[in-house]
């Protein structure tokens, strides 16, 4: 399943990321500071290809922060400093010559609140391909259709592609954002509490979607909802006060956690 | 109005919920609010009434579409002036709109917080200087630059236009003068930049941060995210800003009068002399007869009426701007984007636009600095004690009478407009049902009043207030006219500061049994005080800078002869004095005196801006606590 966007403007950049191996993302000894405050302490974590990795933990534990270091969205925060090594597709993404747009093209992101642009559904999905130089109408049409199908909303939206995306329901908006992220065929998809602003039915749809997307992309998801982590993820990491307390198979973590903090959190005794 | 707490015979306090009194107070506020509606209708009706003789004689459409204006032959076609107004405004919009919008983009997205000077050497003084420079908040400085530019009186722009801009472009003019459509458009462009920049800035800041982040997460560079997502999302606000800029350009009189050349010709090139609707009134009115049906006078009112219609159309078109998108939570923090980020494939167009934004912002700063330097260098040598405060007569005019007149105008117009404006704002916020038809109607009229060109206010004041106060020019008539001009500003900013008072404060007061009027006067108004004070200072700035509305209401008299002390007589304010140095120069009153006066006015503007800055900084500090 390759489409032409990977072959248009992005070819020479794409080969710098190599996703043929087992590992999609590797985090090695990462410390992160906001000014003087240390938000992440010596994090080590490996994300395997075609798996869903969930990150759980109480508010302010650093899980979203770690997620945002994976596509360098943390660069936006002033005074943010990252030490250690993060490799995505075999490349150190904090190396000086990292091409941010190639990185973010390979590592897509879905935010907590749906943030479709104030444009039509079509323009939203076509936005990123256009950024990367796709101009042909039929190619764009193809990408939009493929992305919306991948996000399981082609049938819902095919008749309203020209309508404003802001008129969609919250759940639809969020799935549109997923489709938008998928438009450039990312290898990794970061999801920052993607269902926390949605109702249970929309949440269910997105969880289903994640299961399906697993074949194509590697998903890292931050969630506040432990059941969600248990339902959809293969691996789970538990964070507390900037430390990765425990990381392993989801089933194991929820049935027989190794660390007492993890047990207390998943049984609801703090957090 | 102390109607809530009274002592009863046994000494206990009793709450007097006198419904009748409450109603009276409410009715009073309603009257204040209604006054702006009355004012708009009054202005339209009076000016139309005064143009009737001209319309009757020449026909409305003949005036509107007749191209010939010749007062000696009794030809009063306004088409030429109308076309000139549109051409000059369009030019100003093209230049000033571009500069203003790009400056706003720079300010919101790329203006750094502070300098990052590094000095590790041993020299203590240098180290201290570096630290002091680094402590300057550049965004605040830039905000102040724009506010200062908007506070400079328009006549000063006129002098800057005549002496600097015309001098710069006259090389391209075959006659070597430089006046005409190009000079007018350039001067107007500078004047509308602050309006457009500050309103566009608000619109850009209202765009949710999530759009910006969303675009970056899709691999956009900052410039791509800004120009392809954030800016389009702010377009309705930017369009409104441009329309308000057009309104300002259409109504501007004095600066254009000085650089347009003043002749009634169609624009045949960049340098042919032209005359706009506003300048036509300013130039010809002094020659018009006093009788009601004097043909020239009536024709000038007619051109005022056309101008008014034009302004109304511009203003009403604001309502046509689609409000498809309303930002809920905006941002002021679109920065960061680590220094060593590498984008191999930057979009070319967004990159070019980014550097355009840098360039335009630098241009704005350069223009402000050159205006200030131009005034100071030319003006300071001619400042003297006797020119400022000495006795004034025809051979030795001093600024003293102008100071006194200006003081009178400020005092009287504030004394009228402040109570009425605050009352109107109280009605809109505290009494009327929020979002009701009535509120919408009144707001529309307040905005309409704000969009009326000041020369039209001048015509109205000449018709109405000058008639009332002894059928002659007088400082009082000028003050009443100014009161009308500053009323919308006061209503709007008071309204905003009233809305900002938290509802919990009102509830607490009601919870203690206080009535509505008491709550408003004792709780709401004190918390809104900084906002109201700001409004008053801005109003003073407007009064000090205004000239078009005053020349034919408070008159152009510069000598004391015992007269300027009495506000029932005529007297020129500082800005009018400045205008006279250009309009009626003689051997005692010319450019030298003008520059000296401009220094004084510039100082006033600086002080007023600084006062506003201090108040706002204090409010912000309080909010942080």
Interface residues (C-beta under 8 A of the other chain):
Chain A: X9 X13 X71 X72 X73 X75 X76 X77 X78 X80 X96 X97 X98 X99 X100 X101 X102 X103 X104 X105 X108 X109 X111 X113 X115 X116 X117 X118 X119 X127 X128 X131 X132 X133 X164 X166 X177 X180 X181 X184
Chain B: X208 X210 X211 X213 X214 X215 X216 X217 X218 X219 X220 X221 X224 X228 X229 X232 X233 X324 X325 X333 X335 X336 X337 X338 X340 X341 X342 X343 X344 X345 X347
